[in-house]
Amino acid sequence: MAPNSSVVVERSRVLRRRGLSRSSSRPQGGWGVPWLYLAPALVVLGGLLVYPIYQLGLISFFQYTQAQVSGGEPTTFEGFGNYSALFSDSQFWQVLVATVLFAGACVVSTLAVGCALAVLLTRVRAVPRLVLMLAALGAWATPAVTGSTVWLLLFDPDFGPVNRILGLGDHSWTYGRLSAFFLVLLEVVWCSFPFVMVTVYAGIRAVPSEVLEAAALDGASQWRIWRSILTPMLRPILTVVTIQSVIWDFKVFTQIYVMTNGGGIAGQNLVLNVYAYQQAFASSKYSLGSAIGVVMLLMLLAVTLVYLRLLRRQGEEL
């Protein structure tokens, strides 16, 4: 019995030492210390995001026009009256459908171009890779107003080189609804694909080269390698760039406003962001414009949460 008791005592001492070492390795202060470090960033985010969103939602429940801004009339509580007026407006639904279709086309095109060029970067030499990277980053760094103006000049019916090269004469790209949307889509993709390209390229470079070499030796084509190997391994990265692209393209404003002169002929190229701007500032219906902003915010949050939920069901770690 003595040896057995000594063994038990020794084991208890070892376990006690391990427990003390683990407890000593834990940070002092429990969960309060991480939140203390995050406090400055949370304060900044609260000032830049939470308070404006709160004001946006608050204004959407009141009657707030130029009369209330100037003090000529008192501000009255409307409840969901602004949302009722918005949802009963046929133009809102037309603009909403156009926004969803346009944003979806922009997202798909941006991801396709960015991913294709990311794969191309892995297959070219250093000098062409550097030139392509610099050209893409230059497009990414160009302000939206400047880029939109340049694209308008390129497709100008009188002096633009695109019509001369294609032999289209004095064809106006901004006159028709579909051609105007197509022109804006090209500009949006041009200034958005570098983010996708650089991010996906960094992810591809992190994939072990042995995996890609083994697939190539087995006779897999580039498309099969991308679909069966790279896409599953890059799914977290593709999730991030997809969500970012959806958010950016759904709330496009500058390109539409500049290239279609405020929404096109008779508002044929309106999207929700431009429509909200017209209601809030052109028509001085600030509460209605705020309601449109709240609807856009809720739609983007819903799309993001649904997409993340689907990925969680598939067992992806984000």
Solvent accessible surface area in square Angstrom, and as a share of the most:
residue,aa,sasa,rsa
1,M,188,0.84
2,A,73,0.56
3,P,91,0.57
4,N,94,0.48
5,S,59,0.38
6,S,64,0.41
7,V,68,0.39
8,V,97,0.56
9,V,71,0.41
10,E,85,0.38
11,R,161,0.59
12,S,43,0.28
13,R,119,0.43
14,V,51,0.29
15,L,117,0.58
16,R,142,0.52
17,R,156,0.57
18,R,135,0.49
19,G,39,0.37
20,L,114,0.57
21,S,64,0.41
22,R,158,0.58
23,S,53,0.34
24,S,82,0.53
25,S,90,0.58
26,R,162,0.59
27,P,98,0.62
28,Q,145,0.65
29,G,61,0.59
30,G,45,0.43
31,W,213,0.75
32,G,44,0.43
33,V,44,0.26
34,P,59,0.37
35,W,152,0.53
36,L,127,0.63
37,Y,170,0.65
38,L,89,0.44
39,A,37,0.29
40,P,88,0.55
41,A,53,0.41
42,L,83,0.41
43,V,110,0.63
44,V,87,0.50
45,L,86,0.43
46,G,23,0.22
47,G,46,0.44
48,L,121,0.60
49,L,96,0.48
50,V,99,0.57
51,Y,127,0.48
52,P,62,0.39
53,I,77,0.39
54,Y,124,0.47
55,Q,54,0.24
56,L,55,0.27
57,G,19,0.18
58,L,70,0.35
59,I,47,0.24
60,S,0,0.00
61,F,58,0.24
62,F,55,0.23
63,Q,70,0.31
64,Y,67,0.25
65,T,37,0.22
66,Q,88,0.39
67,A,32,0.25
68,Q,16,0.07
69,V,74,0.43
70,S,82,0.53
71,G,61,0.59
72,G,64,0.62
73,E,92,0.41
74,P,107,0.67
75,T,66,0.38
76,T,59,0.34
77,F,141,0.59
78,E,71,0.32
79,G,13,0.12
80,F,147,0.61
81,G,31,0.30
82,N,18,0.09
83,Y,21,0.08
84,S,70,0.45
85,A,57,0.44
86,L,2,0.01
87,F,90,0.37
88,S,90,0.58
89,D,48,0.25
90,S,78,0.50
91,Q,72,0.32
92,F,1,0.00
93,W,114,0.40
94,Q,116,0.51
95,V,8,0.04
96,L,22,0.11
97,V,86,0.49
98,A,10,0.08
99,T,1,0.01
100,V,71,0.41
101,L,124,0.62
102,F,12,0.05
103,A,6,0.05
104,G,34,0.33
105,A,42,0.33
106,C,0,0.00
107,V,14,0.08
108,V,102,0.59
109,S,33,0.21
110,T,0,0.00
111,L,34,0.17
112,A,59,0.46
113,V,57,0.33
114,G,0,0.00
115,C,16,0.10
116,A,61,0.47
117,L,38,0.19
118,A,0,0.00
119,V,34,0.19
120,L,80,0.40
121,L,0,0.00
122,T,40,0.24
123,R,154,0.56
124,V,40,0.23
125,R,201,0.73
126,A,67,0.52
127,V,109,0.63
128,P,68,0.43
129,R,61,0.22
130,L,107,0.53
131,V,92,0.53
132,L,43,0.21
133,M,41,0.18
134,L,109,0.54
135,A,63,0.49
136,A,2,0.01
137,L,69,0.34
138,G,40,0.39
139,A,6,0.04
140,W,104,0.36
141,A,83,0.64
142,T,38,0.22
143,P,86,0.54
144,A,38,0.29
145,V,87,0.50
146,T,66,0.39
147,G,1,0.01
148,S,0,0.00
149,T,61,0.35
150,V,67,0.38
151,W,37,0.13
152,L,51,0.25
153,L,114,0.57
154,L,65,0.32
155,F,20,0.08
156,D,37,0.19
157,P,46,0.29
158,D,90,0.47
159,F,163,0.68
160,G,1,0.01
161,P,59,0.37
162,V,30,0.17
163,N,2,0.01
164,R,171,0.63
165,I,142,0.72
166,L,106,0.53
167,G,63,0.61
168,L,75,0.37
169,G,55,0.53
170,D,110,0.57
171,H,79,0.35
172,S,40,0.26
173,W,33,0.12
174,T,44,0.25
175,Y,151,0.57
176,G,30,0.29
177,R,110,0.40
178,L,149,0.74
179,S,27,0.17
180,A,0,0.00
181,F,23,0.09
182,F,98,0.41
183,L,1,0.01
184,V,1,0.00
185,L,25,0.13
186,L,50,0.25
187,E,1,0.00
188,V,2,0.01
189,V,14,0.08
190,W,76,0.27
191,C,23,0.14
192,S,14,0.09
193,F,22,0.09
194,P,0,0.00
195,F,34,0.14
196,V,1,0.00
197,M,0,0.00
198,V,44,0.25
199,T,35,0.20
200,V,0,0.00
201,Y,31,0.12
202,A,61,0.47
203,G,5,0.04
204,I,9,0.05
205,R,148,0.54
206,A,83,0.64
207,V,13,0.07
208,P,67,0.42
209,S,61,0.39
210,E,117,0.53
211,V,56,0.32
212,L,45,0.23
213,E,102,0.46
214,A,51,0.40
215,A,10,0.08
216,A,57,0.44
217,L,156,0.78
218,D,125,0.65
219,G,65,0.63
220,A,33,0.26
221,S,65,0.42
222,Q,86,0.38
223,W,164,0.57
224,R,121,0.44
225,I,10,0.05
226,W,40,0.14
227,R,126,0.46
228,S,55,0.35
229,I,34,0.17
230,L,10,0.05
231,T,36,0.21
232,P,57,0.36
233,M,92,0.41
234,L,4,0.02
235,R,71,0.26
236,P,45,0.28
237,I,49,0.25
238,L,27,0.13
239,T,3,0.02
240,V,78,0.45
241,V,0,0.00
242,T,22,0.13
243,I,27,0.14
244,Q,64,0.28
245,S,4,0.03
246,V,34,0.19
247,I,50,0.26
248,W,91,0.32
249,D,4,0.02
250,F,14,0.06
251,K,86,0.36
252,V,12,0.07
253,F,62,0.26
254,T,36,0.21
255,Q,17,0.08
256,I,0,0.00
257,Y,82,0.31
258,V,45,0.26
259,M,4,0.02
260,T,7,0.04
261,N,140,0.72
262,G,12,0.12
263,G,0,0.00
264,G,21,0.20
265,I,93,0.47
266,A,109,0.85
267,G,25,0.24
268,Q,47,0.21
269,N,0,0.00
270,L,4,0.02
271,V,2,0.01
272,L,0,0.00
273,N,39,0.20
274,V,0,0.00
275,Y,2,0.01
276,A,13,0.10
277,Y,80,0.31
278,Q,53,0.24
279,Q,26,0.12
280,A,11,0.08
281,F,129,0.54
282,A,80,0.62
283,S,55,0.36
284,S,29,0.19
285,K,93,0.39
286,Y,46,0.18
287,S,6,0.04
288,L,26,0.13
289,G,7,0.07
290,S,9,0.06
291,A,0,0.00
292,I,0,0.00
293,G,18,0.17
294,V,23,0.13
295,V,17,0.10
296,M,13,0.06
297,L,49,0.24
298,L,105,0.52
299,M,54,0.24
300,L,22,0.11
301,L,91,0.45
302,A,53,0.41
303,V,75,0.43
304,T,26,0.15
305,L,114,0.57
306,V,88,0.50
307,Y,77,0.29
308,L,55,0.27
309,R,147,0.54
310,L,85,0.42
311,L,10,0.05
312,R,164,0.60
313,R,172,0.63
314,Q,113,0.50
315,G,60,0.57
316,E,35,0.16
317,E,149,0.67
318,L,97,0.48
